[in-house]
Amino acid sequence: MKNRALMAVVALWLACTFNTGHAASPAAPLRADPLGSPRWADMRKEMFPASAQVVFDDRVKVTAPLTAENAMNVPVSVDASTLPGVREVLVFADFNPIVRIVRFEPSGAHAALGFRIKLQQSTPVRAAVRTADGTWHVGGTWVNTAGGGCTLPSTGSGSPEWQKRLGEVSSRVWARKEGGERIRLRIIHPIDTGLAAGIPAFFLQDLDLADNQGKPLMHIEGFEPIAENPVFTVDIPAARAATAYRVSGRDNNGNAISAAIEK
């Protein structure tokens, strides 16, 4: 009797499991972190709402040196321009003591940005791109470095020159072979993380790029790990190219940044 009862239960389970006409499709297996970071689970919880759909996507390109010789000045570029409907991009480093690096919203520019960062140790550097449907698309790359970039004071903070030139903007505009224009900005600012003894956090907080008619092209939100005297590279599509541009913003102490960008 017991054997027959057990066989009946097994038969019922098999019928429910393999009856494709009535059973729901199984959920797709969760893809493992392609960078193999032991901190990805923590990053998933910290960076995104619990209900958010997060996918690894090869269309999100993060470019950086495999080995960074200067941990205080690591060049990084993010390109998500092949993704449709990009609303915002968040860049972070798994093993930095301050994880968030920069966030940007490409309202008229391409969904791409070049910049320089500080790294405390070898780490994945990732870009998470939120599209119009609410999905976060994640790409990234490992950067190896001897480290210490986040806990060292900036060189500018020890010089009286930065006080005279704080917020000074230099720029260059040139045509891209793909069409449109590229704008490169450099802003004089010491950018301290607040992790060096006796030196408070002092960093670029908001930056807005617009054309000469005031139409927005990109909003950039900076965090403490941006490199000293930050450099940003922005690509403008041909349809939004203008005769001149303007940049404005502020740091976390309220110091204003404002400059015209002419060709």
C-alpha positions in Angstrom: 0.0 0.0 0.0 2.8 2.4 0.9 4.6 1.7 -2.4 1.4 2.3 -4.4 0.7 5.6 -2.6 4.3 6.8 -3.2 4.1 5.9 -6.9 0.8 7.8 -7.1 2.4 10.9 -5.6 5.4 10.7 -8.0 3.1 10.2 -11.0 1.1 13.3 -10.0 4.3 15.3 -9.6 5.6 14.3 -13.0 2.3 15.1 -14.6 2.3 18.6 -13.1 5.9 19.2 -13.9 6.0 18.1 -17.5 2.5 18.9 -18.7 3.5 21.8 -21.0 0.0 22.7 -21.7 -0.6 23.8 -18.2 2.7 24.2 -16.3 4.3 27.7 -16.2 7.7 28.1 -18.0 10.7 27.8 -15.7 12.5 31.0 -14.8 15.7 31.7 -16.8 18.8 30.9 -14.7 20.5 33.9 -13.2 23.7 34.7 -15.2 26.9 34.7 -13.2 28.9 37.9 -12.9 31.2 37.8 -16.0 33.9 39.6 -14.0 33.8 37.0 -11.1 33.8 39.6 -8.4 33.0 38.3 -4.8 31.3 41.7 -4.2 28.8 41.6 -7.0 26.0 40.4 -4.7 26.6 43.4 -2.4 26.8 45.7 -5.4 23.5 44.4 -6.7 21.8 45.1 -3.3 23.4 48.5 -2.9 23.0 50.0 -6.3 19.6 48.9 -7.5 16.1 48.5 -6.0 15.2 45.0 -5.0 12.5 44.9 -7.7 14.7 46.2 -10.5 15.6 44.0 -13.5 19.4 43.9 -13.8 21.1 42.2 -16.7 24.7 42.0 -17.9 24.9 43.5 -21.3 27.8 43.5 -23.8 26.5 46.7 -25.3 27.6 48.6 -22.3 31.3 49.2 -23.0 33.7 50.2 -20.2 37.3 50.8 -21.3 40.2 51.3 -18.9 43.8 50.1 -18.7 44.3 46.6 -17.6 47.0 47.9 -15.2 46.8 51.4 -13.9 50.2 52.8 -13.0 48.8 55.9 -11.2 45.9 54.9 -8.9 45.0 58.6 -8.5 44.5 59.2 -12.2 43.0 56.2 -14.0 41.4 56.9 -17.4 38.0 55.4 -18.0 35.5 55.7 -20.8 31.9 54.4 -20.9 29.9 53.9 -24.1 26.3 52.8 -24.1 25.3 54.6 -27.3 24.1 51.5 -29.0 21.4 51.0 -26.3 18.1 52.6 -27.1 16.3 54.9 -24.6 19.2 55.5 -22.1 18.0 57.6 -19.2 20.9 57.5 -16.8 24.3 55.8 -16.3 25.9 55.1 -12.9 29.6 54.2 -12.7 31.0 52.4 -9.6 33.9 50.3 -8.5 33.3 47.2 -6.4 36.3 47.5 -4.1 36.6 51.2 -3.6 35.9 52.5 -0.1 33.6 55.0 -1.8 31.9 52.9 -4.4 30.0 55.5 -6.6 32.2 57.4 -9.0 30.1 59.3 -11.4 26.5 59.4 -12.6 25.3 61.0 -15.9 22.1 61.7 -17.8 22.6 62.1 -21.6 19.6 64.3 -22.5 21.0 65.4 -25.9 24.6 64.0 -26.1 25.5 60.5 -26.9 25.2 58.0 -23.9 29.0 58.0 -23.5 31.5 59.8 -21.2 35.2 59.8 -20.7 36.7 60.7 -17.3 39.5 59.9 -14.8 39.1 58.3 -11.4 40.9 57.3 -8.2 41.1 53.6 -7.2 42.1 52.3 -3.8 42.9 48.8 -5.1 42.4 46.4 -8.0 38.7 46.3 -8.7 36.0 45.8 -11.3 34.9 49.2 -12.7 31.3 49.0 -13.9 28.7 51.1 -15.6 25.0 50.4 -15.0 22.7 51.9 -17.6 19.0 52.4 -17.0 16.8 52.4 -20.1 13.3 53.7 -20.6 11.7 50.4 -19.6 13.4 50.5 -16.2 15.9 47.8 -16.9 19.5 48.2 -15.7 22.1 47.0 -18.2 25.5 46.4 -16.7 29.0 46.2 -18.3 32.4 46.5 -16.8 36.1 45.7 -16.8 38.8 44.8 -14.2 41.5 47.3 -13.5 44.6 46.2 -11.6 46.5 48.8 -9.6 48.9 49.0 -6.6 46.2 51.2 -5.0 46.0 53.9 -2.4 44.4 56.4 -4.7 41.4 57.2 -2.5 43.3 57.7 0.8 46.0 60.0 -0.4 45.6 63.8 -0.4 45.4 65.5 -3.8 48.5 67.3 -4.9 46.5 70.5 -5.5 45.3 70.7 -1.9 48.8 71.5 -0.8 49.3 74.4 -3.3 48.0 77.9 -2.9 47.5 78.0 -6.7 44.2 76.0 -6.6 42.5 78.7 -4.5 43.2 81.3 -7.2 42.2 79.0 -10.1 39.4 77.0 -8.5 36.6 76.2 -11.0 38.7 77.5 -14.0 37.5 75.6 -17.1 39.6 74.9 -20.2 38.0 73.2 -23.2 38.4 71.9 -26.8 35.9 71.1 -29.5 36.6 69.1 -32.6 34.7 67.2 -35.3 34.3 63.4 -35.0 34.9 61.3 -38.0 31.6 59.5 -37.2 29.8 62.8 -37.4 29.0 65.4 -34.8 31.4 66.9 -32.3 33.5 65.9 -29.3 33.9 68.3 -26.3 36.7 67.9 -23.8 36.5 69.9 -20.5 39.1 70.3 -17.8 38.2 71.9 -14.5 40.7 73.0 -11.9 39.7 71.4 -8.6 41.7 69.5 -6.0 39.0 66.8 -5.5 39.6 65.2 -2.1 37.8 62.1 -1.0 37.8 63.0 2.7 39.6 59.8 3.5 43.1 61.4 3.9 43.7 62.4 7.5 42.8 66.0 8.3 41.4 66.8 4.8 37.7 67.0 4.3 35.8 65.8 1.3 35.9 68.4 -1.5 34.6 67.3 -4.9 32.7 68.3 -8.0 29.0 67.6 -7.3 27.0 68.8 -10.4 27.9 69.8 -13.9 25.5 70.7 -16.7 26.5 70.9 -20.4 24.1 72.8 -22.7 24.2 74.4 -26.2 24.3 78.2 -26.7 20.5 78.2 -26.7 20.3 76.7 -23.3 19.1 73.3 -24.4 20.5 70.6 -22.1 23.0 68.0 -23.5 24.3 66.2 -20.4 24.0 66.3 -16.6 27.0 64.9 -14.7 26.9 64.1 -11.0 30.3 63.6 -9.5 31.4 61.7 -6.4 34.5 61.7 -4.3 36.6 59.2 -6.4 36.7 61.5 -9.5 40.4 62.4 -10.2 41.9 65.7 -9.4 41.4 68.5 -12.0 38.7 66.4 -13.6 38.6 65.9 -17.4 35.3 65.0 -19.1 34.9 64.0 -22.7 31.4 64.2 -24.2 30.2 63.3 -27.8 27.5 65.4 -29.4 25.5 64.0 -32.3 25.4 66.0 -35.5 21.8 66.9 -35.0 22.7 68.7 -31.7 25.9 70.3 -32.7 25.9 74.1 -32.0 28.0 77.1 -32.7 29.0 77.3 -29.0 28.3 75.5 -25.7 28.1 76.4 -22.0 29.0 74.5 -18.9 27.8 75.3 -15.4 27.8 73.6 -12.0 29.0 73.6 -8.4 31.1 71.6 -6.0 30.0 70.2 -2.6 31.0 73.4 -0.9 28.8 75.5 -3.2 31.6 77.0 -5.3 30.2 77.8 -8.7 31.5 76.7 -12.1 30.5 78.5 -15.2 32.2 78.9 -18.6 31.4 79.4 -22.3 32.8 76.8 -24.7 33.6 78.2 -28.1 35.1 76.5 -31.1 
